[in-house]
Each structure stands twice: as structure tokens, then as C-alpha cells.
């Protein structure tokens, strides 16, 4: 009961209000600083994730350009990307050799 009375008195007095408010302001200021620190950390993580994704996208674009170039070559040569040299030796064994045309 005494504890409840002391809490009530500190909340009801003008001087107590000032001290309670100052303490609450300090608590909220500290909490705000902590939350800002956490937010900055998360933003930094997201920035790194975006940077990594941009690099990966750039790499994928480069690879796609290479694939499209090979497809253009294949299309211009009726689907052939390499020349096939199939030979038959004196023992009638078949050997295959592909010579790149790129």
C-alpha cells in the first residue's frame, strides 16, 4: 500500500511530474537512438543485398548476350556451330572430330 501511495504522490506533484517527464524523455531518447542504430544496420544489410543482386544481374545479362551471340551464329549457319569431320579408317572404325567455326 505504501508503494502505491508513493507512486501516486510522485505522479500527482508538480515537481514529481517534471522529474518523471525528464526521466521519460531520457528513456525515449535512448530508445530512439537504439532503434536508429538498428534501422541503420538493417538499411546497410539491404544496401549490400541490392549491390550483390545488381552484380548478379549484370553477370546474367553478360551470359545472356553470349548465348544470344551463339544462337545468332547457329542461325546464320543453318543450326551448325561446329564443322563435323567424320572419318572412316582402313579397319572401318569411325572417328568423329568437331572443328569449331566460331
FENZI-V582039 format. One record per helix or strand of 3 or more residues. SS is the DSSP state (H for helix, E for strand). FROM is the first residue (numbers start at 1). LEN is the number of residues. If there is no record, write none. Layout:
# FENZI-V582039
SS:FROM:LEN
SS:FROM:LEN
This chain:
# FENZI-V582039
H:2:11
H:14:63
E:82:7
E:94:7
